[in-house]
């Protein structure tokens, strides 16, 4: 059975875990509608992506 030779220091442990933290998703304001959306995603309210109509616009009924 493999056993570590030495105790892992707090610095080594922290360096290994440095990339494990969670980040909040980023949002951008859409140029046309002014709605907030994720970058590189379709605006679900208007159905537009990069100036082209991809989906049908959502009708709020």
TIFI-963333 format. One record per atom (N, C-alpha, C): z, x, y; atom name; residue number from 1; residue in three letters; chain. Coordinates in nm, 2 decimals. Each point is the difference from the previous one (the first is absolute). Example, Ala and Ser with C-alpha at 12.3 -4.5 7.8 and 13.67 -1.06 7.14 Angstrom:
! residues 2
<pt up="0.78" east="1.32" north="-0.57" at="N" i="1" aa="ALA" ch="A"/>
<pt up="0.00" east="-0.09" north="0.12" at="CA" i="1" aa="ALA" ch="A"/>
<pt up="0.00" east="0.09" north="0.12" at="C" i="1" aa="ALA" ch="A"/>
<pt up="-0.07" east="-0.04" north="0.11" at="N" i="2" aa="SER" ch="A"/>
<pt up="0.00" east="0.09" north="0.11" at="CA" i="2" aa="SER" ch="A"/>
<pt up="0.08" east="-0.08" north="0.11" at="C" i="2" aa="SER" ch="A"/>
//
This chain:
! residues 61
<pt up="0.00" east="0.08" north="-0.12" at="N" i="1" aa="UNK" ch="A"/>
<pt up="0.00" east="-0.08" north="0.12" at="CA" i="1" aa="UNK" ch="A"/>
<pt up="0.00" east="0.09" north="0.12" at="C" i="1" aa="UNK" ch="A"/>
<pt up="-0.08" east="-0.03" north="0.10" at="N" i="2" aa="UNK" ch="A"/>
<pt up="-0.01" east="0.08" north="0.12" at="CA" i="2" aa="UNK" ch="A"/>
<pt up="0.11" east="-0.03" north="0.09" at="C" i="2" aa="UNK" ch="A"/>
<pt up="0.06" east="0.10" north="0.05" at="N" i="3" aa="UNK" ch="A"/>
<pt up="0.12" east="-0.01" north="0.09" at="CA" i="3" aa="UNK" ch="A"/>
<pt up="-0.03" east="0.09" north="0.13" at="C" i="3" aa="UNK" ch="A"/>
<pt up="0.02" east="-0.05" north="0.12" at="N" i="4" aa="UNK" ch="A"/>
<pt up="-0.03" east="0.08" north="0.12" at="CA" i="4" aa="UNK" ch="A"/>
<pt up="0.09" east="0.12" north="0.00" at="C" i="4" aa="UNK" ch="A"/>
<pt up="-0.05" east="0.11" north="0.05" at="N" i="5" aa="UNK" ch="A"/>
<pt up="0.08" east="0.13" north="0.00" at="CA" i="5" aa="UNK" ch="A"/>
<pt up="0.10" east="-0.01" north="0.12" at="C" i="5" aa="UNK" ch="A"/>
<pt up="-0.04" east="-0.06" north="0.11" at="N" i="6" aa="UNK" ch="A"/>
<pt up="0.09" east="-0.01" north="0.12" at="CA" i="6" aa="UNK" ch="A"/>
<pt up="0.00" east="-0.14" north="0.06" at="C" i="6" aa="UNK" ch="A"/>
<pt up="0.10" east="-0.02" north="0.07" at="N" i="7" aa="UNK" ch="A"/>
<pt up="0.01" east="-0.13" north="0.08" at="CA" i="7" aa="UNK" ch="A"/>
<pt up="-0.10" east="0.00" north="0.11" at="C" i="7" aa="UNK" ch="A"/>
<pt up="-0.07" east="-0.11" north="0.02" at="N" i="8" aa="UNK" ch="A"/>
<pt up="-0.10" east="-0.02" north="0.10" at="CA" i="8" aa="UNK" ch="A"/>
<pt up="0.08" east="-0.02" north="0.13" at="C" i="8" aa="UNK" ch="A"/>
<pt up="-0.03" east="0.08" north="0.10" at="N" i="9" aa="UNK" ch="A"/>
<pt up="0.07" east="0.00" north="0.13" at="CA" i="9" aa="UNK" ch="A"/>
<pt up="-0.04" east="-0.13" north="0.08" at="C" i="9" aa="UNK" ch="A"/>
<pt up="0.08" east="-0.04" north="0.09" at="N" i="10" aa="UNK" ch="A"/>
<pt up="-0.03" east="-0.12" north="0.08" at="CA" i="10" aa="UNK" ch="A"/>
<pt up="-0.13" east="0.02" north="0.08" at="C" i="10" aa="UNK" ch="A"/>
<pt up="-0.03" east="0.12" north="0.05" at="N" i="11" aa="UNK" ch="A"/>
<pt up="-0.12" east="0.03" north="0.07" at="CA" i="11" aa="UNK" ch="A"/>
<pt up="-0.13" east="-0.02" north="-0.09" at="C" i="11" aa="UNK" ch="A"/>
<pt up="0.01" east="0.05" north="-0.12" at="N" i="12" aa="UNK" ch="A"/>
<pt up="-0.12" east="-0.02" north="-0.09" at="CA" i="12" aa="UNK" ch="A"/>
<pt up="-0.01" east="-0.14" north="-0.04" at="C" i="12" aa="UNK" ch="A"/>
<pt up="0.11" east="-0.07" north="-0.02" at="N" i="13" aa="UNK" ch="A"/>
<pt up="-0.01" east="-0.14" north="-0.04" at="CA" i="13" aa="UNK" ch="A"/>
<pt up="-0.05" east="-0.08" north="0.12" at="C" i="13" aa="UNK" ch="A"/>
<pt up="0.04" east="0.02" north="0.12" at="N" i="14" aa="UNK" ch="A"/>
<pt up="-0.05" east="-0.07" north="0.11" at="CA" i="14" aa="UNK" ch="A"/>
<pt up="-0.14" east="0.03" north="0.03" at="C" i="14" aa="UNK" ch="A"/>
<pt up="-0.05" east="0.12" north="-0.02" at="N" i="15" aa="UNK" ch="A"/>
<pt up="-0.14" east="0.04" north="0.02" at="CA" i="15" aa="UNK" ch="A"/>
<pt up="-0.09" east="-0.08" north="-0.10" at="C" i="15" aa="UNK" ch="A"/>
<pt up="0.05" east="-0.01" north="-0.12" at="N" i="16" aa="UNK" ch="A"/>
<pt up="-0.08" east="-0.07" north="-0.10" at="CA" i="16" aa="UNK" ch="A"/>
<pt up="-0.01" east="-0.15" north="0.04" at="C" i="16" aa="UNK" ch="A"/>
<pt up="0.11" east="-0.06" north="0.05" at="N" i="17" aa="UNK" ch="A"/>
<pt up="0.00" east="-0.14" north="0.04" at="CA" i="17" aa="UNK" ch="A"/>
<pt up="-0.05" east="-0.03" north="0.13" at="C" i="17" aa="UNK" ch="A"/>
<pt up="-0.05" east="0.10" north="0.08" at="N" i="18" aa="UNK" ch="A"/>
<pt up="-0.05" east="-0.02" north="0.13" at="CA" i="18" aa="UNK" ch="A"/>
<pt up="-0.11" east="-0.11" north="0.02" at="C" i="18" aa="UNK" ch="A"/>
<pt up="-0.08" east="-0.01" north="-0.10" at="N" i="19" aa="UNK" ch="A"/>
<pt up="-0.12" east="-0.09" north="0.00" at="CA" i="19" aa="UNK" ch="A"/>
<pt up="0.03" east="-0.13" north="-0.06" at="C" i="19" aa="UNK" ch="A"/>
<pt up="0.12" east="-0.03" north="-0.04" at="N" i="20" aa="UNK" ch="A"/>
<pt up="0.03" east="-0.12" north="-0.07" at="CA" i="20" aa="UNK" ch="A"/>
<pt up="0.04" east="-0.12" north="0.09" at="C" i="20" aa="UNK" ch="A"/>
<pt up="0.02" east="0.03" north="0.13" at="N" i="21" aa="UNK" ch="A"/>
<pt up="0.04" east="-0.10" north="0.09" at="CA" i="21" aa="UNK" ch="A"/>
<pt up="-0.11" east="-0.11" north="0.03" at="C" i="21" aa="UNK" ch="A"/>
<pt up="0.04" east="-0.12" north="0.02" at="N" i="22" aa="UNK" ch="A"/>
<pt up="-0.09" east="-0.11" north="0.03" at="CA" i="22" aa="UNK" ch="A"/>
<pt up="-0.03" east="0.00" north="0.15" at="C" i="22" aa="UNK" ch="A"/>
<pt up="-0.13" east="-0.03" north="0.02" at="N" i="23" aa="UNK" ch="A"/>
<pt up="-0.04" east="-0.01" north="0.14" at="CA" i="23" aa="UNK" ch="A"/>
<pt up="-0.05" east="-0.15" north="0.03" at="C" i="23" aa="UNK" ch="A"/>
<pt up="0.02" east="-0.04" north="0.12" at="N" i="24" aa="UNK" ch="A"/>
<pt up="-0.04" east="-0.14" north="0.04" at="CA" i="24" aa="UNK" ch="A"/>
<pt up="-0.15" east="0.00" north="0.01" at="C" i="24" aa="UNK" ch="A"/>
<pt up="-0.07" east="-0.11" north="-0.04" at="N" i="25" aa="UNK" ch="A"/>
<pt up="-0.14" east="-0.01" north="0.01" at="CA" i="25" aa="UNK" ch="A"/>
<pt up="-0.04" east="0.00" north="0.15" at="C" i="25" aa="UNK" ch="A"/>
<pt up="-0.12" east="0.06" north="0.03" at="N" i="26" aa="UNK" ch="A"/>
<pt up="-0.04" east="0.01" north="0.13" at="CA" i="26" aa="UNK" ch="A"/>
<pt up="-0.10" east="-0.12" north="0.03" at="C" i="26" aa="UNK" ch="A"/>
<pt up="0.01" east="-0.04" north="0.13" at="N" i="27" aa="UNK" ch="A"/>
<pt up="-0.09" east="-0.11" north="0.04" at="CA" i="27" aa="UNK" ch="A"/>
<pt up="-0.07" east="0.04" north="0.13" at="C" i="27" aa="UNK" ch="A"/>
<pt up="-0.12" east="-0.05" north="0.01" at="N" i="28" aa="UNK" ch="A"/>
<pt up="-0.08" east="0.02" north="0.13" at="CA" i="28" aa="UNK" ch="A"/>
<pt up="-0.03" east="-0.14" north="0.06" at="C" i="28" aa="UNK" ch="A"/>
<pt up="-0.03" east="0.00" north="0.13" at="N" i="29" aa="UNK" ch="A"/>
<pt up="-0.04" east="-0.12" north="0.06" at="CA" i="29" aa="UNK" ch="A"/>
<pt up="-0.15" east="-0.01" north="-0.01" at="C" i="29" aa="UNK" ch="A"/>
<pt up="-0.04" east="-0.12" north="-0.05" at="N" i="30" aa="UNK" ch="A"/>
<pt up="-0.15" east="-0.02" north="-0.01" at="CA" i="30" aa="UNK" ch="A"/>
<pt up="-0.06" east="-0.01" north="0.14" at="C" i="30" aa="UNK" ch="A"/>
<pt up="-0.12" east="0.07" north="0.01" at="N" i="31" aa="UNK" ch="A"/>
<pt up="-0.06" east="0.00" north="0.13" at="CA" i="31" aa="UNK" ch="A"/>
<pt up="-0.06" east="-0.14" north="0.04" at="C" i="31" aa="UNK" ch="A"/>
<pt up="-0.05" east="-0.07" north="-0.09" at="N" i="32" aa="UNK" ch="A"/>
<pt up="-0.06" east="-0.13" north="0.03" at="CA" i="32" aa="UNK" ch="A"/>
<pt up="0.10" east="-0.11" north="0.01" at="C" i="32" aa="UNK" ch="A"/>
<pt up="0.09" east="-0.02" north="-0.10" at="N" i="33" aa="UNK" ch="A"/>
<pt up="0.08" east="-0.12" north="0.00" at="CA" i="33" aa="UNK" ch="A"/>
<pt up="0.14" east="0.03" north="0.06" at="C" i="33" aa="UNK" ch="A"/>
<pt up="0.04" east="0.13" north="0.01" at="N" i="34" aa="UNK" ch="A"/>
<pt up="0.13" east="0.03" north="0.05" at="CA" i="34" aa="UNK" ch="A"/>
<pt up="0.11" east="-0.01" north="-0.10" at="C" i="34" aa="UNK" ch="A"/>
<pt up="-0.03" east="-0.04" north="-0.13" at="N" i="35" aa="UNK" ch="A"/>
<pt up="0.10" east="-0.01" north="-0.10" at="CA" i="35" aa="UNK" ch="A"/>
<pt up="0.03" east="0.13" north="-0.06" at="C" i="35" aa="UNK" ch="A"/>
<pt up="0.12" east="0.01" north="-0.06" at="N" i="36" aa="UNK" ch="A"/>
<pt up="0.04" east="0.13" north="-0.06" at="CA" i="36" aa="UNK" ch="A"/>
<pt up="-0.05" east="0.00" north="-0.15" at="C" i="36" aa="UNK" ch="A"/>
<pt up="-0.06" east="0.11" north="-0.04" at="N" i="37" aa="UNK" ch="A"/>
<pt up="-0.05" east="0.01" north="-0.14" at="CA" i="37" aa="UNK" ch="A"/>
<pt up="0.02" east="0.14" north="-0.04" at="C" i="37" aa="UNK" ch="A"/>
<pt up="-0.01" east="0.02" north="-0.14" at="N" i="38" aa="UNK" ch="A"/>
<pt up="0.01" east="0.14" north="-0.05" at="CA" i="38" aa="UNK" ch="A"/>
<pt up="-0.13" east="0.07" north="0.03" at="C" i="38" aa="UNK" ch="A"/>
<pt up="0.01" east="0.13" north="0.02" at="N" i="39" aa="UNK" ch="A"/>
<pt up="-0.13" east="0.08" north="0.02" at="CA" i="39" aa="UNK" ch="A"/>
<pt up="-0.08" east="0.00" north="-0.13" at="C" i="39" aa="UNK" ch="A"/>
<pt up="-0.13" east="-0.01" north="0.02" at="N" i="40" aa="UNK" ch="A"/>
<pt up="-0.10" east="0.00" north="-0.11" at="CA" i="40" aa="UNK" ch="A"/>
<pt up="0.01" east="-0.12" north="-0.09" at="C" i="40" aa="UNK" ch="A"/>
<pt up="0.05" east="-0.11" north="0.05" at="N" i="41" aa="UNK" ch="A"/>
<pt up="0.01" east="-0.13" north="-0.07" at="CA" i="41" aa="UNK" ch="A"/>
<pt up="-0.07" east="-0.11" north="0.08" at="C" i="41" aa="UNK" ch="A"/>
<pt up="-0.04" east="-0.10" north="-0.08" at="N" i="42" aa="UNK" ch="A"/>
<pt up="-0.07" east="-0.12" north="0.07" at="CA" i="42" aa="UNK" ch="A"/>
<pt up="0.11" east="-0.08" north="0.08" at="C" i="42" aa="UNK" ch="A"/>
<pt up="-0.04" east="-0.04" north="0.11" at="N" i="43" aa="UNK" ch="A"/>
<pt up="0.08" east="-0.10" north="0.08" at="CA" i="43" aa="UNK" ch="A"/>
<pt up="-0.01" east="-0.13" north="-0.06" at="C" i="43" aa="UNK" ch="A"/>
<pt up="0.10" east="-0.05" north="-0.07" at="N" i="44" aa="UNK" ch="A"/>
<pt up="-0.01" east="-0.12" north="-0.08" at="CA" i="44" aa="UNK" ch="A"/>
<pt up="-0.01" east="-0.13" north="0.09" at="C" i="44" aa="UNK" ch="A"/>
<pt up="0.04" east="0.01" north="0.13" at="N" i="45" aa="UNK" ch="A"/>
<pt up="-0.01" east="-0.12" north="0.08" at="CA" i="45" aa="UNK" ch="A"/>
<pt up="-0.15" east="-0.02" north="0.04" at="C" i="45" aa="UNK" ch="A"/>
<pt up="-0.07" east="0.10" north="0.04" at="N" i="46" aa="UNK" ch="A"/>
<pt up="-0.14" east="-0.01" north="0.04" at="CA" i="46" aa="UNK" ch="A"/>
<pt up="-0.10" east="0.03" north="-0.11" at="C" i="46" aa="UNK" ch="A"/>
<pt up="0.04" east="0.08" north="-0.10" at="N" i="47" aa="UNK" ch="A"/>
<pt up="-0.09" east="0.04" north="-0.11" at="CA" i="47" aa="UNK" ch="A"/>
<pt up="-0.09" east="0.11" north="0.03" at="C" i="47" aa="UNK" ch="A"/>
<pt up="0.03" east="0.07" north="0.11" at="N" i="48" aa="UNK" ch="A"/>
<pt up="-0.09" east="0.11" north="0.05" at="CA" i="48" aa="UNK" ch="A"/>
<pt up="0.06" east="0.14" north="-0.05" at="C" i="48" aa="UNK" ch="A"/>
<pt up="-0.09" east="0.09" north="-0.03" at="N" i="49" aa="UNK" ch="A"/>
<pt up="0.03" east="0.14" north="-0.03" at="CA" i="49" aa="UNK" ch="A"/>
<pt up="-0.11" east="0.09" north="0.06" at="C" i="49" aa="UNK" ch="A"/>
<pt up="0.04" east="0.09" north="0.09" at="N" i="50" aa="UNK" ch="A"/>
<pt up="-0.08" east="0.09" north="0.07" at="CA" i="50" aa="UNK" ch="A"/>
<pt up="-0.12" east="-0.07" north="0.06" at="C" i="50" aa="UNK" ch="A"/>
<pt up="0.03" east="-0.11" north="0.07" at="N" i="51" aa="UNK" ch="A"/>
<pt up="-0.11" east="-0.07" north="0.07" at="CA" i="51" aa="UNK" ch="A"/>
<pt up="-0.09" east="-0.09" north="-0.08" at="C" i="51" aa="UNK" ch="A"/>
<pt up="0.03" east="-0.01" north="-0.13" at="N" i="52" aa="UNK" ch="A"/>
<pt up="-0.09" east="-0.08" north="-0.08" at="CA" i="52" aa="UNK" ch="A"/>
<pt up="0.08" east="-0.12" north="-0.06" at="C" i="52" aa="UNK" ch="A"/>
<pt up="-0.06" east="-0.11" north="-0.02" at="N" i="53" aa="UNK" ch="A"/>
<pt up="0.07" east="-0.12" north="-0.06" at="CA" i="53" aa="UNK" ch="A"/>
<pt up="0.00" east="0.02" north="-0.15" at="C" i="53" aa="UNK" ch="A"/>
<pt up="0.12" east="0.01" north="-0.06" at="N" i="54" aa="UNK" ch="A"/>
<pt up="0.01" east="0.02" north="-0.15" at="CA" i="54" aa="UNK" ch="A"/>
<pt up="0.04" east="-0.13" north="-0.06" at="C" i="54" aa="UNK" ch="A"/>
<pt up="0.11" east="-0.06" north="0.05" at="N" i="55" aa="UNK" ch="A"/>
<pt up="0.05" east="-0.12" north="-0.06" at="CA" i="55" aa="UNK" ch="A"/>
<pt up="-0.02" east="-0.12" north="0.10" at="C" i="55" aa="UNK" ch="A"/>
<pt up="0.01" east="-0.12" north="-0.05" at="N" i="56" aa="UNK" ch="A"/>
<pt up="0.00" east="-0.12" north="0.09" at="CA" i="56" aa="UNK" ch="A"/>
<pt up="0.12" east="0.00" north="0.08" at="C" i="56" aa="UNK" ch="A"/>
<pt up="-0.01" east="-0.04" north="0.13" at="N" i="57" aa="UNK" ch="A"/>
<pt up="0.13" east="0.00" north="0.08" at="CA" i="57" aa="UNK" ch="A"/>
<pt up="0.09" east="-0.11" north="-0.05" at="C" i="57" aa="UNK" ch="A"/>
<pt up="0.13" east="0.04" north="0.01" at="N" i="58" aa="UNK" ch="A"/>
<pt up="0.11" east="-0.09" north="-0.05" at="CA" i="58" aa="UNK" ch="A"/>
<pt up="0.02" east="-0.11" north="0.10" at="C" i="58" aa="UNK" ch="A"/>
<pt up="-0.01" east="-0.13" north="-0.05" at="N" i="59" aa="UNK" ch="A"/>
<pt up="0.03" east="-0.12" north="0.08" at="CA" i="59" aa="UNK" ch="A"/>
<pt up="0.14" east="-0.04" north="-0.02" at="C" i="59" aa="UNK" ch="A"/>
<pt up="0.08" east="-0.01" north="0.11" at="N" i="60" aa="UNK" ch="A"/>
<pt up="0.14" east="-0.04" north="-0.01" at="CA" i="60" aa="UNK" ch="A"/>
<pt up="0.00" east="-0.16" north="0.01" at="C" i="60" aa="UNK" ch="A"/>
<pt up="0.02" east="-0.07" north="-0.11" at="N" i="61" aa="UNK" ch="A"/>
<pt up="0.00" east="-0.14" north="0.00" at="CA" i="61" aa="UNK" ch="A"/>
<pt up="0.14" east="-0.05" north="-0.03" at="C" i="61" aa="UNK" ch="A"/>
//
